[in-house]
Amino acid sequence: MYVVTPLMYWFNVYKAKNLPIFSDGIFKENNQDYNISKIIDPNFHIDLEKYDHEGRLYLSIVLLLTYGFSFACLTATVVHVFLFHGSIKQGLTFLKDLKLGHYVKIPPRAMFIAQVVGTLILAFAHLGIAWWLMNSSPNICNRPLLPQESPWTCPADHVFYDASVVSDLIGSWRIFGNLGYYSAIN
């Protein structure tokens, strides 16, 4: 990434110089934020006529390369698991925990219950903290309304939102498939 990103930016691959080199946003060709509300109908489905009118969606070069490397990693992972592990890695980890419990004389049922209860406690703690933050921090995740140095910009949530727009609303085939501007990445 450290070599490919500057090269692609320097040579203006995919009009990279029109956009920030590093951003988790989605843009129009002229570096304006892409207004998703202009391309959806009242049922939150894509309106292809409006999409054609607004123009295609553009990604920063770092986000684009992240997608490309993710596609490559996904394919490599599936092939690796198929060739070397047969999709049993998670089961083996669970069995190792049970084996450890057996060595220290903990009954298997108690070990299983401890794993389930621990998972549930973690899930509810995470949910409680998220609700507390949303109720106690005004404008959380709303970047334009936050102070300049606010830690509550929620970059992972913005990436998730952008990914859902790319894959679910517009459709990844319109972005990365035969119909898309970034088809060579796939």
Secondary structure, DSSP 8 states (H G I E B T S, - for coil): -TTHHHHHHHTTGGGGGGS-SS-S-EE-TTS-B--GGGGB-TTS-B-HHHHHHH---EE-HHHHHHHHHHHHHHHHHHHHIIIIITT-HHHHHHHHHHHHHHHTT--HHHHHHHHHHHHHHHHHHHHHHHHHHHHHSTTTT-GGGS-TT-S---HHHHHHHHHHIIIIIIIHHHHTSTTSTTGGG-
